Amino acid sequence: MESFLTSVEKLVSDASVKIQRMSDNIFRKQCNISKEIKGQRIDEELLDNHLLINEKFIQSGHLETATKFWQFKIDGETTYIRYGSIVADGSLKERAIQVEQHNDEATAQKKIEALIAKKLNSGYQGWVR
């Protein structure tokens, strides 16, 4: 039984990594490099930093309801929030990406923790790592 549980945990972990990579690919495709996001210009360096977050094992998560999704990443003092709707075929239709700089890492963490609590209370489910 323990071997089975270990196998299931590995499958779930592998699936989470694949989902995160797909999310990053979607982010790269949907972001026009010269696009303005909340007054902050997304340039090659910022985009590359965003995509390296997974390799640094920075906290991230994906929460969803039947019709909506909400994703976040924390990279030091910067938070990235992406949200939108889930289409009937299961694909994600992005509505917005928010990039926000905070005074310090603790402030960024507290902001995300408050938003996670709010989303969970609203019926969202998913994973946070």
C-alpha positions in Angstrom: 0.0 0.0 0.0 2.8 2.4 0.8 4.4 1.8 -2.6 1.1 2.6 -4.2 0.8 5.8 -2.3 4.3 6.8 -3.2 3.5 6.1 -6.9 0.4 8.3 -6.6 2.3 11.1 -4.9 4.9 11.0 -7.7 2.2 11.1 -10.4 0.6 14.1 -8.7 3.9 15.8 -8.3 4.8 15.2 -12.0 1.4 16.5 -13.1 1.8 19.6 -11.0 5.2 20.3 -12.7 3.7 19.7 -16.1 0.7 22.1 -15.4 3.1 24.7 -14.2 5.3 24.4 -17.3 2.1 24.7 -19.5 1.1 27.8 -17.5 4.5 29.3 -18.2 4.2 28.5 -21.9 0.8 30.1 -22.0 2.1 33.1 -20.2 5.0 33.5 -22.7 2.7 33.1 -25.7 0.0 35.4 -24.5 2.4 38.2 -23.3 3.3 40.6 -26.0 6.8 41.6 -24.8 6.0 45.2 -25.3 2.6 45.0 -23.5 2.0 47.1 -20.4 0.7 45.3 -17.3 -0.5 47.5 -14.6 1.9 50.2 -15.6 4.9 48.0 -15.5 6.6 47.2 -18.9 7.2 43.5 -19.4 10.5 43.2 -21.1 12.7 40.2 -21.9 14.5 40.2 -18.6 11.3 40.4 -16.5 9.7 37.7 -18.6 12.7 35.4 -18.2 12.7 36.1 -14.4 9.0 35.1 -14.3 9.7 31.8 -16.2 12.7 31.0 -13.9 10.5 31.0 -10.8 9.7 27.3 -11.1 13.4 26.4 -11.2 14.0 28.3 -8.0 11.1 26.5 -6.3 9.4 29.8 -5.4 6.0 29.4 -3.9 3.2 29.2 -6.4 -0.3 27.9 -6.7 -3.4 27.3 -8.8 -6.9 27.5 -7.5 -10.1 27.1 -9.4 -13.9 26.7 -9.3 -15.9 25.1 -12.1 -15.8 28.2 -14.2 -12.8 30.4 -12.9 -9.1 30.0 -12.2 -6.7 32.1 -10.1 -2.9 31.5 -10.1 -0.1 33.2 -8.2 3.7 33.1 -7.9 5.9 34.9 -5.4 9.5 35.9 -6.4 11.1 37.8 -3.5 9.3 41.1 -3.3 7.3 40.6 -6.5 3.9 38.9 -6.8 2.4 37.6 -10.1 -1.3 37.0 -10.2 -3.1 35.6 -13.3 -6.8 34.9 -13.4 -9.6 34.3 -15.8 -12.3 31.8 -16.8 -12.3 28.1 -17.6 -13.8 27.3 -21.0 -16.1 24.3 -21.6 -13.2 22.3 -23.1 -11.1 22.8 -20.0 -8.8 25.4 -21.5 -8.0 28.7 -19.6 -9.2 32.0 -20.9 -7.0 34.6 -19.3 -8.6 37.9 -18.2 -5.6 39.6 -16.6 -2.1 39.4 -15.3 -1.0 41.6 -12.4 2.6 42.1 -11.5 3.1 43.9 -8.2 6.3 45.0 -6.3 6.1 45.1 -2.5 8.4 46.7 0.1 9.7 43.3 1.2 9.2 39.5 0.9 7.1 39.3 4.1 4.7 41.9 2.7 4.4 40.0 -0.6 3.8 36.7 1.3 1.1 38.3 3.6 -0.7 39.7 0.5 -0.8 36.3 -1.2 -1.8 34.5 2.0 -4.7 36.9 2.5 -5.8 36.4 -1.2 -5.5 32.6 -0.9 -7.7 32.6 2.2 -10.3 34.8 0.4 -10.3 32.5 -2.6 -10.6 29.3 -0.5 -13.5 30.9 1.4 -15.2 31.7 -1.9 -15.1 28.0 -2.9 -11.9 27.8 -4.9 -9.9 24.6 -4.7 -6.5 23.6 -6.0 -2.8 23.4 -4.9 -0.3 25.7 -3.3 3.4 24.9 -2.9 
